[in-house]
Amino acid sequence: MIVDASDLHISARPGQFFNVLCGEDNFPLLRRPFSIYRINKDSNTLEFLYLVKGIGTQRLAGIKAGETVDIFGPLGTGFTLRENEGTILMLARGVGIATLAALAQEAAEQGIRSVAILSARTRNDLLAAEALQGFGAKVYKVTDEDGTSGVEQVRQLIEQIMIEDEISAAYTCGSQRLSMLLQEIAAEQDIFAEIALEENMGCAMGVCFACVCDIQEADGSTRTVRVCKEGPVFSLEQVVLA
Ligand SMILES: Cc1cc2nc3c(=O)[nH]c(=O)nc-3n(C[C@H](O)[C@H](O)[C@H](O)COP(=O)(O)OP(=O)(O)OC[C@H]3O[C@@H](n4cnc5c(N)ncnc54)[C@H](O)[C@@H]3O)c2cc1C
């Protein structure tokens, strides 16, 4: 979905999201959060990439070109792209790539190279590969269909990429098991890493506490935080995934 954002006067960051009213007549009542997929400064448009799943996305898909959509944002915290970064790795499963594509776009604008591993159930479900390649990213595709998406296979692939491309930071979204894998590798190799979490949200403004997760502090204690407000992007090292 491409939205004309020329009246919004906002500066959105990769990793942030908008809460979108998906239907009229207050049905469904709750807005659905969608990550920013692309930020087009030249044309003043924002793009969202969504998978039609339930009632919200079904109704969203029914909105026709030229109609107005009620979006609220940008919300939450974005990814950290550090200055003078070498090459970044992005690991995404399914539509989780939506939020990482915006990061690849920003990285390209800053002259930072990116490598992406896209995982999906079938080859047909692999999303955004061309968009990422358009940002100069090297793209690896793994699927359940091809038997290449298992945790051990992805581990080997990440380890190979870490060496070949001298990865200095990694980012992930869309899969608990792949995020746990990256968390392990990032700790082993002492690499800066962040995760964008997707939790069901109520208000998405920090009021209702429907979307909490746990963060591990340096002293070993855990703290419960709101994904919509303190996140959705967190330090991968700190977030409790199990
Ligand atoms: C930060 C963030 C970013 C996201 N970005 C994207 C994206 O870029 N692209 C994308 O496709 N999806 C994204 N999602 C997921 C998206 O928000 C929707 O959950 C998904 O598209 C399915 O929505 P649906 O309305 O079609 O499905 P539904 O099944 O109707 O609802 C979606 C979810 O909301 C829950 N829900 C419905 N009603 C209630 C209720 N009353 N109370 C509590 N929970 C309820 C359901 O259990 C379901 O899991 C993101 C989610 C988050 C949190």
The ligand as an SDF file (V2000), in Angstrom:
LIG
                    3D

 53 58  0  0  0  0  0  0  0  0999 V2000
    4.9490   -3.3460   15.2280 C   0  0  0  0  0  0  0  0  0  0  0  0
    4.2270   -4.2470   14.2580 C   0  0  0  0  0  0  0  0  0  0  0  0
    4.4860   -4.1380   12.8990 C   0  0  0  0  0  0  0  0  0  0  0  0
    3.8240   -4.9710   11.9810 C   0  0  0  0  0  0  0  0  0  0  0  0
    4.1190   -4.8390   10.6660 N   0  0  0  0  0  0  0  0  0  0  0  0
    3.4910   -5.6040    9.7710 C   0  0  0  0  0  0  0  0  0  0  0  0
    3.7760   -5.4730    8.3820 C   0  0  0  0  0  0  0  0  0  0  0  0
    4.5980   -4.6510    7.9830 O   0  0  0  0  0  0  0  0  0  0  0  0
    3.1060   -6.2560    7.5180 N   0  0  0  0  0  0  0  0  0  0  0  0
    2.1670   -7.2020    7.9420 C   0  0  0  0  0  0  0  0  0  0  0  0
    1.6010   -7.8790    7.0920 O   0  0  0  0  0  0  0  0  0  0  0  0
    1.8820   -7.3360    9.2400 N   0  0  0  0  0  0  0  0  0  0  0  0
    2.4930   -6.5720   10.1580 C   0  0  0  0  0  0  0  0  0  0  0  0
    2.1860   -6.6970   11.4820 N   0  0  0  0  0  0  0  0  0  0  0  0
    1.0850   -7.6010   11.8620 C   0  0  0  0  0  0  0  0  0  0  0  0
   -0.2610   -6.8560   11.6240 C   0  0  0  0  0  0  0  0  0  0  0  0
   -0.4040   -5.8170   12.5720 O   0  0  0  0  0  0  0  0  0  0  0  0
   -1.4710   -7.7640   11.7530 C   0  0  0  0  0  0  0  0  0  0  0  0
   -1.4510   -8.4650   12.9580 O   0  0  0  0  0  0  0  0  0  0  0  0
   -1.5610   -8.7730   10.6460 C   0  0  0  0  0  0  0  0  0  0  0  0
   -1.5040   -8.1130    9.4190 O   0  0  0  0  0  0  0  0  0  0  0  0
   -2.8580   -9.5570   10.6750 C   0  0  0  0  0  0  0  0  0  0  0  0
   -3.9330   -8.6860   10.8640 O   0  0  0  0  0  0  0  0  0  0  0  0
   -5.4220   -9.0680   10.4470 P   0  0  0  0  0  0  0  0  0  0  0  0
   -6.3320   -8.0080   10.9350 O   0  0  0  0  0  0  0  0  0  0  0  0
   -5.4770   -9.3890    9.0080 O   0  0  0  0  0  0  0  0  0  0  0  0
   -5.6610  -10.4190   11.2230 O   0  0  0  0  0  0  0  0  0  0  0  0
   -6.5730  -10.6740   12.4940 P   0  0  0  0  0  0  0  0  0  0  0  0
   -6.3870  -12.1190   12.7460 O   0  0  0  0  0  0  0  0  0  0  0  0
   -7.9450  -10.1560   12.3100 O   0  0  0  0  0  0  0  0  0  0  0  0
   -5.9100   -9.8130   13.6540 O   0  0  0  0  0  0  0  0  0  0  0  0
   -4.5110   -9.6210   13.8020 C   0  0  0  0  0  0  0  0  0  0  0  0
   -4.1040   -9.9290   15.1850 C   0  0  0  0  0  0  0  0  0  0  0  0
   -4.7550   -9.1000   16.1030 O   0  0  0  0  0  0  0  0  0  0  0  0
   -5.2960   -9.8750   17.0990 C   0  0  0  0  0  0  0  0  0  0  0  0
   -6.5470   -9.3190   17.5420 N   0  0  0  0  0  0  0  0  0  0  0  0
   -7.6510   -9.2100   16.8290 C   0  0  0  0  0  0  0  0  0  0  0  0
   -8.6290   -8.6940   17.6160 N   0  0  0  0  0  0  0  0  0  0  0  0
   -8.0820   -8.4790   18.8280 C   0  0  0  0  0  0  0  0  0  0  0  0
   -8.5590   -7.9650   20.0560 C   0  0  0  0  0  0  0  0  0  0  0  0
   -9.8200   -7.5880   20.1820 N   0  0  0  0  0  0  0  0  0  0  0  0
   -7.7050   -7.8530   21.0970 N   0  0  0  0  0  0  0  0  0  0  0  0
   -6.4320   -8.2280   20.9870 C   0  0  0  0  0  0  0  0  0  0  0  0
   -5.9180   -8.7280   19.8590 N   0  0  0  0  0  0  0  0  0  0  0  0
   -6.7380   -8.8550   18.7940 C   0  0  0  0  0  0  0  0  0  0  0  0
   -5.5210  -11.2460   16.5030 C   0  0  0  0  0  0  0  0  0  0  0  0
   -5.3880  -12.2040   17.4980 O   0  0  0  0  0  0  0  0  0  0  0  0
   -4.4480  -11.3500   15.4540 C   0  0  0  0  0  0  0  0  0  0  0  0
   -3.3160  -12.0500   15.8550 O   0  0  0  0  0  0  0  0  0  0  0  0
    2.8510   -5.9210   12.4360 C   0  0  0  0  0  0  0  0  0  0  0  0
    2.5850   -6.0300   13.7970 C   0  0  0  0  0  0  0  0  0  0  0  0
    3.2680   -5.2110   14.7000 C   0  0  0  0  0  0  0  0  0  0  0  0
    2.9710   -5.3190   16.1660 C   0  0  0  0  0  0  0  0  0  0  0  0
  1  2  1  0
  2  3  1  0
  2 52  2  0
  3  4  2  0
  4  5  1  0
  4 50  1  0
  5  6  2  0
  6  7  1  0
  6 13  1  0
  7  8  2  0
  7  9  1  0
  9 10  1  0
 10 11  2  0
 10 12  1  0
 12 13  2  0
 13 14  1  0
 14 15  1  0
 14 50  1  0
 15 16  1  0
 16 17  1  0
 16 18  1  0
 18 19  1  0
 18 20  1  0
 20 21  1  0
 20 22  1  0
 22 23  1  0
 23 24  1  0
 24 25  2  0
 24 26  1  0
 24 27  1  0
 27 28  1  0
 28 29  2  0
 28 30  1  0
 28 31  1  0
 31 32  1  0
 32 33  1  0
 33 34  1  0
 33 48  1  0
 34 35  1  0
 35 36  1  0
 35 46  1  0
 36 37  1  0
 36 45  1  0
 37 38  2  0
 38 39  1  0
 39 40  1  0
 39 45  2  0
 40 41  1  0
 40 42  2  0
 42 43  1  0
 43 44  2  0
 44 45  1  0
 46 47  1  0
 46 48  1  0
 48 49  1  0
 50 51  2  0
 51 52  1  0
 52 53  1  0
M  END
$$$$
